[in-house]
């Protein structure tokens, strides 16, 4: 009689544990490769002249005969080929000086031997230094054969995170002039960018994690020293059960030393609903390969994470026109009931090793198996005992 009771208890346990096993943990992960590049300060200066009422590139004044007090068309034009910047010029000459120039726009501010343009020069924009020069009236036949000319030197500094003081004799306050040498075809193309919404979605029926777009930094544009760039990513759970989302970074093995060096200059901060999720380098060394939980999302719940990138203001043009990239890994684990007969099915795709939750059904299945074996042994003993009687 006691054996029959144990058989009944064992059968009940086997059913209960098997019932628990009809819930399986489904896991999925997705990787997003994000690219970020730095901007540049790059200006050019070309000389134009008026010819028959229109402006043309200057063909040069060598060999041209001029007379005292004659006004000559000479239009030095500064063009910005890169990021918005402030510009200044210095005018120096041979047998001429600043009093001989004509048509300088009134906006130029004279200070400390330079002329400063008071507003940032936007990408692709140009500004004229002056329009003409006048041959000195004191020139006589004794000056015949002498060379006359003016030299215009243009300098630039980035406008981002910098405010000149035009009440000072040194409006740029000793700001280091950035020089950047690289190939430039002279053409500036204006590209109209369309904002892309970003999301990480755990999709219901397929139980897959999907990230859109392929690059979460696509809206940021270029980064200049001192820039703080940020954007947001929506997180959604469209399944019928709760799911926990995880995040970590991964440095691509194929990075060059230059790309890795630039990555190490960026700092990254991630917040979620005002909660600090991560703060450290873009390379994610502080994570040490571990997964950070973004929280548990209920069925149909949607949230948002915000990320911010910052580039130190002390970086100079040695980092100009560089690019780097980093992988962001997202993972999710959620529970789904299995309705097919034949027991639970477990799908595993890059399970996050967090230690926060063990996404397995082996424990209830093992207990069910033990209960089943124990019940079978009891049945055998009960049968054998009956035969002995």
C-alpha positions as CSV (number, residue, x, y, z in Angstrom):
1,X,0.0,0.0,0.0
2,X,2.8,2.4,0.9
3,X,4.5,1.6,-2.5
4,X,1.3,2.6,-4.4
5,X,1.2,5.9,-2.5
6,X,4.7,6.6,-3.6
7,X,3.9,5.7,-7.2
8,X,1.0,8.1,-7.1
9,X,3.1,10.9,-5.7
10,X,5.9,10.2,-8.3
11,X,3.4,10.3,-11.1
12,X,1.9,13.6,-9.9
13,X,5.4,15.1,-9.6
14,X,6.3,13.9,-13.1
15,X,3.2,15.6,-14.5
16,X,3.8,18.8,-12.6
17,X,7.5,19.1,-13.6
18,X,6.6,18.2,-17.2
19,X,4.0,20.9,-17.2
20,X,6.6,23.4,-16.0
21,X,8.8,22.2,-18.9
22,X,6.2,23.3,-21.4
23,X,7.6,26.9,-21.1
24,X,10.9,27.4,-23.0
25,X,13.3,30.3,-23.0
26,X,13.8,31.8,-26.4
27,X,16.9,33.9,-27.0
28,X,18.1,36.1,-29.9
29,X,20.8,38.6,-30.5
30,X,21.7,41.2,-33.1
31,X,24.8,43.2,-33.9
32,X,24.9,46.8,-35.2
33,X,28.1,48.3,-36.6
34,X,28.2,52.0,-36.0
35,X,30.6,54.4,-37.8
36,X,31.7,57.8,-36.7
37,X,34.1,60.2,-38.4
38,X,35.7,63.5,-37.5
39,X,35.5,66.7,-39.4
40,X,38.1,69.1,-40.7
41,X,39.1,72.7,-40.9
42,X,40.2,73.5,-44.5
43,X,40.0,76.8,-46.4
44,X,41.3,77.9,-49.7
45,X,42.0,81.3,-51.2
46,X,41.7,82.2,-54.9
47,X,42.1,85.4,-56.7
48,X,39.5,86.8,-59.1
49,X,39.4,89.9,-61.3
50,X,36.7,91.8,-63.2
51,X,36.9,91.4,-66.9
52,X,34.2,93.1,-69.1
53,X,31.8,93.3,-66.2
54,X,32.2,89.7,-65.0
55,X,34.4,88.0,-62.5
56,X,37.0,85.5,-63.7
57,X,39.9,83.7,-62.1
58,X,42.9,85.9,-62.2
59,X,45.4,85.0,-64.9
60,X,48.2,86.8,-63.1
61,X,49.7,90.3,-63.2
62,X,53.2,89.4,-64.2
63,X,54.2,91.6,-67.2
64,X,51.3,93.9,-66.8
65,X,52.1,97.6,-67.2
66,X,50.6,99.9,-64.5
67,X,50.6,103.6,-63.9
68,X,50.6,105.7,-60.7
69,X,47.2,106.0,-59.1
70,X,45.8,103.3,-61.4
71,X,43.2,101.1,-59.8
72,X,43.5,97.4,-60.6
73,X,40.9,94.7,-60.1
74,X,42.1,92.2,-57.5
75,X,39.6,90.1,-55.6
76,X,41.1,87.6,-53.0
77,X,38.3,85.2,-52.1
78,X,38.3,82.8,-49.2
79,X,36.2,79.6,-49.5
80,X,35.5,77.1,-46.7
81,X,35.8,73.5,-47.9
82,X,35.1,71.8,-44.6
83,X,33.5,72.4,-41.2
84,X,32.2,75.9,-40.2
85,X,35.1,78.0,-39.1
86,X,36.3,81.5,-38.2
87,X,38.8,83.2,-40.6
88,X,41.2,86.0,-40.4
89,X,43.6,87.5,-43.0
90,X,46.8,89.5,-42.9
91,X,47.6,91.8,-45.9
92,X,51.3,92.6,-46.6
93,X,52.9,93.9,-49.7
94,X,56.0,94.9,-51.6
95,X,56.1,98.6,-52.3
96,X,52.4,98.7,-51.2
97,X,50.5,98.6,-48.0
98,X,46.9,98.3,-46.6
99,X,46.1,101.9,-47.5
100,X,46.3,100.9,-51.2
101,X,43.5,98.3,-51.0
102,X,39.9,99.2,-52.0
103,X,36.5,97.7,-51.5
104,X,37.0,95.7,-48.3
105,X,33.6,94.7,-46.9
106,X,32.8,96.8,-43.8
107,X,32.2,93.7,-41.7
108,X,35.9,92.9,-41.4
109,X,37.3,93.8,-38.0
110,X,40.9,95.1,-37.7
111,X,42.8,94.0,-34.6
112,X,46.4,93.2,-33.8
113,X,47.6,93.3,-37.4
114,X,44.8,91.0,-38.7
115,X,41.4,91.4,-40.2
116,X,38.8,89.1,-38.6
117,X,35.5,88.0,-40.2
118,X,33.0,88.2,-37.3
119,X,30.8,85.3,-38.2
120,X,31.6,81.6,-38.8
121,X,32.1,80.8,-42.5
122,X,29.7,77.9,-43.3
123,X,30.7,74.9,-45.3
124,X,30.9,76.0,-49.0
125,X,30.6,79.7,-48.2
126,X,33.0,82.3,-49.4
127,X,34.0,85.9,-48.4
128,X,36.0,88.5,-50.3
129,X,38.9,90.3,-48.7
130,X,38.8,93.3,-50.9
131,X,37.9,94.2,-54.5
132,X,40.9,96.2,-55.9
133,X,44.2,97.8,-55.3
134,X,45.5,101.3,-56.2
135,X,49.0,101.8,-57.5
136,X,50.7,104.4,-55.2
137,X,50.5,107.9,-56.5
138,X,54.1,108.6,-55.5
139,X,55.3,106.2,-58.1
140,X,57.2,108.0,-60.9
141,X,59.4,107.1,-63.8
142,X,62.1,106.3,-61.2
143,X,60.0,103.3,-60.1
144,X,59.8,101.9,-63.7
145,X,60.5,98.2,-63.8
146,X,59.8,97.6,-60.1
147,X,57.5,94.8,-58.9
148,X,54.3,95.6,-57.1
149,X,52.1,93.2,-55.2
150,X,50.1,92.3,-52.1
151,X,50.2,89.1,-50.2
152,X,47.0,87.9,-48.4
153,X,47.5,85.2,-45.8
154,X,44.3,83.5,-44.6
155,X,44.0,81.5,-41.3
156,X,41.2,79.5,-39.8
157,X,40.0,77.9,-36.5
158,X,37.0,75.8,-36.0
159,X,33.9,77.7,-34.9
160,X,32.5,74.8,-32.8
161,X,32.9,75.4,-29.0
162,X,34.8,78.7,-29.7
163,X,33.6,82.3,-29.2
164,X,36.0,85.1,-30.3
165,X,36.2,88.3,-28.3
166,X,36.1,91.1,-30.9
167,X,36.6,93.7,-28.2
168,X,40.1,92.5,-27.6
169,X,43.3,93.2,-29.6
170,X,43.6,89.4,-29.9
171,X,40.0,88.3,-30.6
172,X,41.1,84.6,-30.9
173,X,42.9,84.7,-27.6
174,X,46.0,82.9,-28.7
175,X,43.9,80.1,-30.2
176,X,46.2,77.7,-32.0
177,X,45.8,78.0,-35.8
178,X,45.0,74.6,-37.2
179,X,46.7,73.5,-40.4
180,X,45.3,70.6,-42.4
181,X,46.9,69.3,-45.6
182,X,44.9,66.9,-47.7
183,X,43.7,66.5,-51.2
184,X,40.9,68.9,-52.2
185,X,39.3,69.1,-55.6
186,X,37.7,72.5,-54.8
187,X,34.2,71.2,-55.1
188,X,31.7,71.3,-52.2
189,X,28.7,69.0,-52.4
190,X,25.7,69.7,-50.1
191,X,24.0,66.5,-49.1
192,X,20.6,66.6,-47.7
193,X,20.3,64.0,-44.9
194,X,17.1,62.3,-43.9
195,X,16.7,61.4,-40.2
196,X,16.4,57.6,-39.6
197,X,14.5,56.4,-36.6
198,X,16.3,53.6,-34.7
199,X,14.8,50.7,-32.9
200,X,15.6,47.3,-31.4
201,X,12.4,45.1,-31.6
202,X,11.8,41.6,-30.2
203,X,9.3,40.4,-32.7
204,X,6.4,38.2,-31.6
205,X,5.8,35.2,-33.8
206,X,9.4,34.9,-35.1
207,X,10.9,35.5,-31.7
208,X,13.8,37.3,-33.3
209,X,15.6,40.5,-32.3
210,X,15.7,43.1,-35.1
211,X,17.7,46.3,-35.2
212,X,17.0,49.1,-37.7
213,X,19.0,50.8,-39.3
214,X,22.3,49.0,-39.8
215,X,24.2,52.0,-38.4
216,X,23.0,53.8,-35.2
217,X,25.4,56.7,-35.8
218,X,24.1,57.5,-39.2
219,X,22.3,60.6,-38.0
220,X,25.2,62.1,-36.1
221,X,27.3,63.5,-39.0
222,X,30.9,64.4,-38.4
223,X,32.4,65.1,-35.0
224,X,34.6,68.1,-34.2
225,X,36.8,68.5,-31.1
226,X,34.6,69.4,-28.2
227,X,31.4,68.1,-29.8
228,X,28.7,66.3,-27.9
229,X,26.5,64.2,-30.2
230,X,23.5,62.2,-29.2
231,X,20.5,60.2,-30.4
232,X,17.9,57.8,-29.1
233,X,16.9,54.2,-29.8
234,X,13.5,52.7,-29.1
235,X,13.2,49.3,-27.5
236,X,10.0,47.2,-28.0
237,X,8.7,43.9,-27.0
238,X,6.0,42.7,-29.3
239,X,5.7,39.1,-28.0
240,X,3.0,37.9,-25.7
241,X,5.4,37.3,-22.7
242,X,7.8,39.5,-20.8
243,X,11.4,39.7,-22.1
244,X,14.7,41.1,-20.8
245,X,17.0,43.1,-23.1
246,X,20.8,43.3,-22.8
247,X,23.5,45.4,-24.3
248,X,27.3,45.4,-24.7
249,X,29.9,46.8,-27.0
250,X,32.5,44.9,-29.1
251,X,35.6,46.3,-30.6
252,X,36.0,44.9,-34.2
253,X,39.2,42.9,-34.6
254,X,39.9,44.5,-38.0
255,X,40.4,48.0,-36.7
256,X,43.6,49.7,-37.7
257,X,45.8,51.3,-35.1
258,X,44.6,54.8,-36.3
259,X,41.0,53.7,-36.0
260,X,41.5,52.3,-32.6
261,X,43.3,55.4,-31.5
262,X,40.4,57.6,-32.6
263,X,37.9,55.3,-30.8
264,X,39.7,55.7,-27.6
265,X,39.3,59.4,-27.7
266,X,35.4,59.2,-27.6
267,X,33.5,58.8,-24.4
268,X,30.1,57.2,-24.4
269,X,27.1,57.5,-22.0
270,X,23.9,55.6,-22.2
271,X,20.8,56.4,-20.2
272,X,17.4,54.8,-20.0
273,X,14.5,56.7,-18.6
274,X,16.9,58.9,-16.6
275,X,18.8,55.8,-15.3
276,X,22.5,55.6,-16.1
277,X,23.1,52.4,-17.9
278,X,26.8,52.9,-19.0
279,X,29.4,55.6,-18.8
280,X,32.9,55.1,-20.2
281,X,34.9,54.8,-23.4
282,X,33.3,54.1,-26.7
283,X,35.4,50.9,-26.9
284,X,33.5,49.6,-23.8
285,X,36.5,48.4,-21.9
286,X,34.7,49.0,-18.7
287,X,32.1,46.4,-19.7
288,X,34.9,43.7,-20.2
289,X,32.6,41.7,-22.5
290,X,29.8,41.5,-19.9
291,X,26.2,42.2,-20.8
292,X,24.3,45.1,-19.2
293,X,20.6,44.7,-18.6
294,X,18.3,47.2,-20.2
295,X,15.4,46.0,-18.1
296,X,12.5,43.6,-18.4
297,X,9.8,44.7,-20.9
298,X,6.2,43.4,-20.6
299,X,4.2,42.3,-23.6
300,X,3.7,45.3,-25.9
301,X,5.9,47.6,-23.8
302,X,8.1,50.1,-25.4
303,X,10.9,52.2,-24.0
304,X,13.8,54.3,-25.1
305,X,17.6,54.5,-24.5
306,X,19.6,57.6,-25.2
307,X,23.3,57.6,-26.1
308,X,25.7,60.5,-26.1
309,X,29.2,60.7,-27.7
310,X,31.7,63.3,-26.7
311,X,35.1,64.2,-28.3
312,X,37.6,66.1,-26.2
313,X,38.0,69.8,-27.1
314,X,41.8,69.6,-26.9
315,X,42.0,67.3,-29.9
316,X,43.6,69.0,-32.9
317,X,43.8,68.4,-36.6
318,X,45.9,65.3,-36.3
319,X,42.6,63.6,-35.8
320,X,40.9,65.4,-38.7
321,X,39.2,63.4,-41.4
322,X,39.4,60.1,-39.5
323,X,36.8,57.4,-39.1
324,X,36.3,54.5,-36.7
325,X,33.6,52.0,-36.0
326,X,32.3,49.9,-33.1
327,X,29.9,47.0,-32.8
328,X,26.9,47.3,-30.5
329,X,25.5,44.0,-29.4
330,X,21.9,43.6,-28.3
331,X,20.4,40.4,-26.8
332,X,17.1,39.4,-25.5
333,X,15.7,36.4,-23.6
334,X,12.0,35.8,-23.2
335,X,9.7,33.0,-22.2
336,X,7.3,31.5,-24.7
337,X,4.7,28.7,-24.1
338,X,5.2,25.6,-26.4
339,X,1.9,24.3,-27.6
340,X,3.2,21.5,-29.8
341,X,3.0,18.0,-28.4
342,X,6.2,16.2,-27.7
343,X,7.6,18.5,-25.1
344,X,9.3,21.9,-25.1
345,X,11.6,23.2,-27.8
346,X,14.5,25.4,-26.9
347,X,15.9,27.9,-29.4
348,X,19.2,29.4,-28.4
349,X,21.0,32.2,-30.3
350,X,24.0,33.8,-28.6
351,X,22.6,33.7,-25.1
352,X,23.9,36.5,-22.8
353,X,26.0,35.1,-20.0
354,X,24.8,37.5,-17.4
355,X,24.3,35.3,-14.4
356,X,21.1,37.3,-13.7
357,X,18.7,34.6,-15.1
358,X,19.4,31.1,-16.3
359,X,17.4,30.7,-19.5
360,X,17.0,26.9,-19.4
361,X,14.4,24.4,-18.7
362,X,16.8,21.6,-17.8
363,X,15.9,21.7,-14.0
364,X,12.2,20.9,-14.3
365,X,12.9,18.4,-17.0
366,X,15.5,16.7,-14.9
367,X,13.2,16.6,-11.9
368,X,10.5,15.2,-14.2
369,X,12.9,12.5,-15.4
370,X,14.0,11.6,-11.9
371,X,10.3,11.3,-10.8
372,X,9.6,9.1,-13.8
373,X,12.6,6.8,-13.1
374,X,11.7,6.7,-9.4
375,X,8.1,5.8,-10.2
376,X,9.2,3.0,-12.6
377,X,11.5,1.6,-9.9
378,X,8.7,1.6,-7.4
379,X,6.4,-0.1,-9.9
380,X,9.0,-2.8,-10.5
381,X,9.4,-3.4,-6.8
382,X,5.7,-3.4,-6.3
383,X,5.3,-6.0,-9.1
384,X,8.1,-8.1,-7.9
385,X,6.8,-8.0,-4.3
386,X,3.3,-9.2,-5.6
387,X,4.9,-12.1,-7.5
388,X,6.8,-13.3,-4.4
389,X,3.5,-13.4,-2.5
